[in-house]
Amino acid sequence: MPDSKPTAPGAGPPAAASPPPRSAARSAPRPPSSSVRRSDATRAAILDAARERFAADGYERATIRAIARDAGIDPSMVMRYYGNKEGLFAAAVAVDLQLPDLAGLPRQEAGRALARHFLALWEDNEVLTALLRVAATSRAGAERTQGIFRDQILPVVERVCPDPEQVPVRAALVTSQLLGLALTRYVLRLPPAVDLAREEIVAWLGPTLQRYLTAPHPGV
């Protein structure tokens, strides 16, 4: 028999070799698959077509079939992603105004800050333009716009309004100015409104918004 070396007291069997570290390439996140990219592209095409169709025909007259045709896909794909026309409309006009915190600004700058923010938001924004068109022609669009007013604009005005009871009226007046500008500049495209530079609009509109936000109630 071959000689065997005695094991040192207290020594266990030799430790198993640890597995090699995973390579950086293996642990790096995988790029999106082609199917995911196709899905994203399809969703984007559907939403673009829906905004155009809702803006042109209004909510009631726009159809899933027409939107699918505009997007170059089968109507079943629209239903697959959005369920029905109501779900598609909600996705097509989902709007986050990302309003600034007016309470964090000098009080006298609130009107100009709001005017400047909306101008930057509206420029080349197809979602807002489509929503404004649909809001003027359909109950669904009007209700969606009312929800944005209630959930996003009212809380911002409340932070700078001198009287809590006047918040709804002041917010409505602010909105009338902002939507009026959007209608003439981005929907009707009246040349004098289109030709105004942004800072020129801020200079005109800012003081009016400031008055609606913080000026004392004029009384009757």
C-alpha positions as CSV (number, residue, x, y, z in Angstrom):
1,M,0.0,0.0,0.0
2,P,1.3,3.5,-0.7
3,D,2.2,5.6,2.2
4,S,-0.4,8.1,3.3
5,K,0.6,11.3,5.0
6,P,-1.1,11.9,8.4
7,T,-3.5,14.7,8.6
8,A,-2.6,17.5,11.0
9,P,-4.7,17.5,14.1
10,G,-7.7,19.8,13.7
11,A,-7.3,20.1,10.0
12,G,-10.3,19.4,7.8
13,P,-10.5,18.3,4.3
14,P,-9.0,20.7,1.7
15,A,-11.4,23.6,0.9
16,A,-13.2,23.5,-2.4
17,A,-12.1,26.0,-4.9
18,S,-14.3,29.1,-5.0
19,P,-16.2,29.7,-8.3
20,P,-14.7,32.3,-10.6
21,P,-16.2,35.7,-10.3
22,R,-19.0,36.6,-12.7
23,S,-17.8,38.7,-15.6
24,A,-18.8,42.3,-15.9
25,A,-20.5,41.5,-19.2
26,R,-22.7,38.8,-17.5
27,S,-23.8,41.1,-14.7
28,A,-24.5,44.2,-16.9
29,P,-28.1,44.9,-17.6
30,R,-29.3,43.4,-20.9
31,P,-30.4,45.8,-23.6
32,P,-34.1,45.8,-24.4
33,S,-35.1,43.0,-26.6
34,S,-36.3,43.6,-30.1
35,S,-39.9,42.7,-29.0
36,V,-39.8,45.4,-26.3
37,R,-38.6,47.9,-28.7
38,R,-41.3,47.0,-31.2
39,S,-43.9,47.3,-28.4
40,D,-42.7,50.7,-27.4
41,A,-42.7,51.9,-31.0
42,T,-46.3,50.5,-31.5
43,R,-47.5,52.3,-28.4
44,A,-45.9,55.6,-29.5
45,A,-47.5,55.2,-33.0
46,I,-50.9,54.6,-31.5
47,L,-50.7,57.6,-29.1
48,D,-49.5,59.9,-31.9
49,A,-52.4,58.8,-34.2
50,A,-54.9,59.0,-31.3
51,R,-53.9,62.6,-30.5
52,E,-54.3,63.6,-34.1
53,R,-57.6,61.9,-34.5
54,F,-59.1,63.1,-31.3
55,A,-58.0,66.7,-32.1
56,A,-59.5,66.5,-35.6
57,D,-62.7,64.5,-35.0
58,G,-63.4,65.1,-31.3
59,Y,-63.8,62.3,-28.7
60,E,-67.2,61.1,-29.8
61,R,-66.5,60.8,-33.5
62,A,-63.0,59.4,-33.3
63,T,-63.0,55.6,-33.7
64,I,-60.5,52.9,-32.7
65,R,-60.6,51.6,-36.3
66,A,-59.6,55.1,-37.7
67,I,-56.8,55.5,-35.2
68,A,-55.5,52.0,-35.9
69,R,-55.5,52.8,-39.7
70,D,-53.6,56.1,-39.1
71,A,-51.1,54.2,-37.0
72,G,-50.8,51.4,-39.6
73,I,-51.8,48.6,-37.3
74,D,-54.7,46.3,-36.7
75,P,-57.4,47.6,-34.4
76,S,-56.9,44.6,-32.1
77,M,-53.5,46.0,-31.2
78,V,-55.1,49.2,-29.9
79,M,-57.5,47.2,-27.8
80,R,-54.6,45.0,-26.6
81,Y,-52.6,48.0,-25.3
82,Y,-55.3,50.3,-24.1
83,G,-58.5,48.3,-23.6
84,N,-61.1,50.7,-25.1
85,K,-61.4,54.2,-26.4
86,E,-61.7,55.7,-23.0
87,G,-58.4,54.1,-21.9
88,L,-56.7,55.2,-25.1
89,F,-58.0,58.8,-24.6
90,A,-56.8,58.9,-21.0
91,A,-53.3,57.8,-22.1
92,A,-53.2,60.1,-25.1
93,V,-53.9,63.2,-23.1
94,A,-52.2,62.3,-19.8
95,V,-50.7,65.6,-18.7
96,D,-48.3,66.5,-15.9
97,L,-48.0,70.3,-15.9
98,Q,-45.0,70.1,-13.5
99,L,-45.9,73.5,-12.1
100,P,-43.4,75.4,-10.1
101,D,-43.7,75.9,-6.3
102,L,-44.9,79.5,-6.3
103,A,-44.6,79.7,-2.5
104,G,-40.9,79.2,-2.9
105,L,-40.5,82.3,-5.0
106,P,-40.6,86.0,-4.1
107,R,-44.2,86.9,-4.0
108,Q,-44.0,89.6,-6.7
109,E,-42.4,87.1,-9.2
110,A,-45.2,84.5,-9.1
111,G,-47.1,85.8,-12.2
112,R,-44.0,86.0,-14.4
113,A,-42.8,82.6,-13.2
114,L,-46.1,81.0,-14.1
115,A,-46.2,82.6,-17.5
116,R,-42.7,81.6,-18.3
117,H,-43.3,78.0,-17.2
118,F,-46.4,77.6,-19.3
119,L,-44.7,79.0,-22.4
120,A,-41.9,76.6,-22.0
121,L,-44.4,73.8,-21.5
122,W,-46.6,74.6,-24.4
123,E,-43.9,75.0,-27.1
124,D,-44.1,72.1,-29.5
125,N,-46.2,70.1,-27.0
126,E,-48.6,68.0,-29.1
127,V,-50.3,66.5,-26.0
128,L,-51.4,69.8,-24.6
129,T,-52.4,71.1,-28.0
130,A,-54.5,68.0,-28.7
131,L,-56.1,68.3,-25.2
132,L,-57.1,71.9,-25.8
133,R,-58.7,71.0,-29.2
134,V,-60.6,68.1,-27.7
135,A,-61.6,70.1,-24.6
136,A,-63.3,72.7,-26.7
137,T,-65.4,70.1,-28.7
138,S,-66.2,67.2,-26.4
139,R,-67.4,66.5,-22.9
140,A,-64.6,63.9,-22.3
141,G,-62.0,66.5,-23.2
142,A,-63.7,69.1,-21.0
143,E,-63.8,66.7,-18.1
144,R,-60.1,65.8,-18.5
145,T,-59.2,69.5,-18.5
146,Q,-61.4,70.1,-15.4
147,G,-59.5,67.3,-13.7
148,I,-56.1,69.0,-14.5
149,F,-57.5,72.3,-13.2
150,R,-58.7,70.7,-9.9
151,D,-55.7,68.5,-9.2
152,Q,-52.8,70.6,-10.5
153,I,-53.7,74.3,-10.8
154,L,-55.8,74.8,-7.7
155,P,-53.2,73.6,-5.3
156,V,-50.5,75.9,-6.8
157,V,-52.8,79.0,-6.6
158,E,-53.8,78.1,-3.1
159,R,-50.2,78.5,-1.9
160,V,-50.0,82.2,-2.8
161,C,-53.6,83.4,-2.7
162,P,-54.2,85.8,0.2
163,D,-57.7,84.5,0.9
164,P,-58.4,80.7,0.8
165,E,-62.1,81.3,-0.1
166,Q,-61.0,83.1,-3.3
167,V,-58.7,80.3,-4.6
168,P,-61.2,78.8,-7.1
169,V,-62.1,82.1,-8.7
170,R,-58.5,83.3,-8.9
171,A,-57.4,79.9,-10.3
172,A,-60.1,80.1,-12.9
173,L,-59.0,83.6,-13.9
174,V,-55.4,82.5,-14.2
175,T,-56.5,79.5,-16.3
176,S,-58.5,81.7,-18.6
177,Q,-55.4,83.8,-19.4
178,L,-53.2,80.8,-20.0
179,L,-55.7,78.8,-22.1
180,G,-56.6,81.9,-24.0
181,L,-53.0,82.5,-25.0
182,A,-52.6,78.8,-25.9
183,L,-55.6,78.9,-28.1
184,T,-54.6,81.9,-30.0
185,R,-50.9,81.0,-30.3
186,Y,-50.9,77.2,-30.7
187,V,-54.3,76.2,-32.0
188,L,-55.7,79.2,-34.0
189,R,-52.2,80.4,-34.7
190,L,-53.2,84.0,-35.0
191,P,-50.1,85.7,-36.5
192,P,-49.7,88.5,-33.9
193,A,-49.8,85.9,-31.1
194,V,-47.4,83.5,-32.9
195,D,-44.9,86.3,-33.7
196,L,-44.6,87.4,-30.1
197,A,-41.3,86.5,-28.5
198,R,-41.5,84.5,-25.2
199,E,-40.1,87.2,-23.0
200,E,-42.5,89.7,-24.6
201,I,-45.4,87.5,-23.7
202,V,-44.1,87.1,-20.1
203,A,-43.9,90.9,-19.9
204,W,-47.5,91.3,-21.0
205,L,-49.0,88.3,-19.3
206,G,-47.0,88.2,-16.1
207,P,-48.6,91.3,-14.4
208,T,-52.1,90.1,-15.2
209,L,-51.4,86.7,-13.7
210,Q,-49.8,88.4,-10.7
211,R,-52.9,90.5,-10.1
212,Y,-55.2,87.4,-10.3
213,L,-52.9,85.6,-7.9
214,T,-52.2,88.1,-5.2
215,A,-53.9,91.5,-5.6
216,P,-56.6,92.5,-3.1
217,H,-60.1,91.6,-4.1
218,P,-61.5,94.5,-6.1
219,G,-64.9,94.3,-4.5
220,V,-68.2,95.1,-6.1
